[in-house]
Amino acid sequence: MSKSKFDISKESGPHWKLHTLIGNWDGNTRTWFEKDVLADESPMEAKITAVLGERFIRYEYKGSVQGKTFEGIMIWGFDLDNNKCQCSWVDSFHMGTGIMLSEGEENKKGFWVLGSYGSLEYPERWGWRTELEIMNSEQFLIRAFNISPDGVEAKATETIYYRK
């Protein structure tokens, strides 16, 4: 009997790559509100688990920005039928009461996804690109970039995690 695309992906493809992140992590987050002006640097902790028959990973994190605590959850997956990495993201700081949906690609070191955000008050959508880079089995980083409606990119957050 031949293996399914999903079984192959769990053994050596994008699902395997995502599953290498399962575990508990400590990290340090840097945050920028203005281009190239570091606003905060603080500790972050995360837990990554497999969910729904190992189809997805859930990345839960807790930390603070400028002394205010926050937490968030991202669901990462890889849509084999469309060859796309996908992510949904909620948190108590950046997203307020919204859910950001993002889609992107697998690359040599991990994945990147692109989503957007805005509001009725500010109807021009801003882009938000998230990169998930797996450095080795004990270290990964997640960084995000704001993209203005004019297409200007600026680093917004960067967290380097180390396995507990």
Secondary structure, 3 states (H helix, E strand, C coil): CCCCHHHHHHHHCHHHHHHCCCEEEEEEEEEEEECCEEEEEEEEEEEEEEECCCCEEEEEEEEEECCEEEEEEEEEEEECCCCEEEEEEEECCCCCCCCEEEEEEEECCEEEEEEEECCCCCCCCEEEEEEEEEEECCEEEEEEEEECCCCCEEEEEEEEEEEC
